[in-house]
Amino acid sequence: MIRRLTVHDMPEYNGVAERLNRTLMEKVRAMLHESGLPKFLWGEALKYTVYVKNRTWTQALKNMTPYEVLTGMKPDISNFRVWGQKVWVHDDKGTKLDGRAKEGYWVGIDNESKAHRIYWPGKRSVTVERSVKFTPEEVHVPLEGEDMDFEEQEELGEEDKRPISPKPVEEQPIPEVEHEAPPSSDDEGGWSKRIRKPSAYV
C-alpha cells in the first residue's frame, strides 16, 4: 500500500474505494428493507454482504473469487441464506412442558465459530447459535373456491399454478323428445304397444 496526499474535498481520487462503499451500502439498504428488521442491524447486514462478495465471482479477477485468490481453494457457498429470514432455534431450557424452539431472525455467519448469528427482537440483541432450523419461504396458494386474478397466477411458479375455475353455468331445462311408438306385436314379433317416456334421471 502506497500512501499519497490528495487535494481536500476530492473523493473522486478514491474512485475504486468510494464505488465499493456505495455498492455495499446499496445492498445493505436493500436487505434491511426486504427483511423489515431495524436499521441498527446495518453492521450485521454489511458483514454478511462482504462475506458473500468475497466468495462470488468478480470481473477484475478473471473468473476467480477473492477467497480463491487468497487461499487457493474454491469457496463453499452452500451456507448462503436469505438475510433476515425467520428461523427456529433449538432451546432445551425451561420445564418439560415448555417449547423446545424459539423464533429468531438469521443475520449472518459467525467468522470464528462458523455458527449462525441470530437476532432476537424481544431482547434486541444478537447471539451465536448452533442448532437452527430454517423455515421455507411462504407462497400464498388460494383455498378451494377462492378467486385468483390472472396477475396473481403469473407471480406463482409453474408447480403452484392451478386453472381458474369458470363461472357456474345456469342450468337449462332438458327439452322433451318425442318418441315414436314401437311397432305392434303383429308386425315385429310380440313387441308391446306401450309408449316409453323419458327417464327422470336423464
Buried (B, 14 or more C-beta within 10 A) or exposed (E): EEEEEEEEEEEEEEEEEEEEEEEBBEBBEEBBEEBEBEEEBBEBBBBBBBBBBBBEEEEEEEEEBBBBEEEEEEBEEEEBBEBBBBBBBEBEEEEEEEEEBBBBBBBBBBEEEEBBBBBBEEEEEBBBBEEBEEEEEEEEEEEEEEEBEEEEBEEBEEEEBEEEEEEEEEEEEEEEEEEEEBEEEEEEEEEEEEEEEEEEEE
